[in-house]
Amino acid sequence: MCCYECSQTSNRQEAIGICHHCSVGVCQRHSSVVTDPVTMTQLINRTVVLPVKARLLICHICLAALEQNRADS
């Protein structure tokens, strides 16, 4: 599989994975690994954040889109 972003510029770079958010193939240059808190619900609908976070591979387009939401808050 080739990186989607690289293929847009006629460059054929091998993808290292798939974006967790939009599912396009991404290479090392066009991706980031971010952490995602894992939660569970305990009695009386109380949400608890667990100590170990999950990792997500995400393309730079989705990363920028998700970070704009945090910047607005």
C-alpha positions in Angstrom: 0.0 0.0 0.0 1.2 3.5 -0.8 0.9 6.7 1.2 -2.2 8.7 0.1 -0.5 12.1 0.6 2.6 11.1 -1.3 0.5 9.7 -4.2 -1.1 13.1 -4.6 2.3 14.5 -5.6 3.2 11.5 -7.9 5.5 10.1 -5.3 5.2 6.4 -4.4 6.1 6.0 -0.7 5.3 2.9 1.2 2.6 3.3 3.8 3.5 2.3 7.4 -0.1 2.2 8.5 -3.6 3.5 8.3 -4.9 6.7 9.8 -7.2 5.8 12.8 -9.6 8.6 11.9 -10.0 8.7 8.1 -8.4 5.3 7.2 -6.0 6.5 4.4 -2.6 4.9 4.1 0.2 7.1 5.6 4.0 7.0 5.5 6.3 8.0 8.3 6.5 11.6 7.1 2.8 12.2 6.9 1.8 10.5 10.2 2.0 11.0 13.9 1.4 8.8 16.8 -0.8 10.3 19.5 -2.1 8.9 22.8 -5.7 8.4 23.6 -7.0 8.1 27.2 -8.8 4.8 27.9 -11.9 5.1 30.1 -14.3 2.8 31.9 -17.6 3.4 33.6 -17.9 2.4 37.2 -21.0 2.3 39.4 -23.4 5.3 39.2 -22.1 6.2 35.7 -18.8 7.6 37.0 -16.1 7.7 34.2 -12.6 6.7 35.3 -9.5 7.3 33.2 -7.3 4.3 33.3 -3.5 4.8 33.7 -2.3 3.2 30.4 -3.2 5.2 27.3 -3.8 3.7 23.9 -1.7 4.9 20.9 -3.2 6.0 17.6 -1.6 6.5 14.2 -3.1 9.5 12.6 -2.4 11.5 9.4 -1.3 15.1 9.6 -4.6 16.3 8.1 -6.7 14.6 10.8 -4.3 15.7 13.5 -4.6 19.3 12.5 -8.4 19.0 12.4 -8.6 17.4 15.8 -6.2 19.9 17.4 -8.2 22.9 16.2 -11.0 21.7 18.4 -8.7 21.7 21.4 -7.4 25.2 20.5 -10.9 26.6 20.4 -11.7 25.3 23.9 
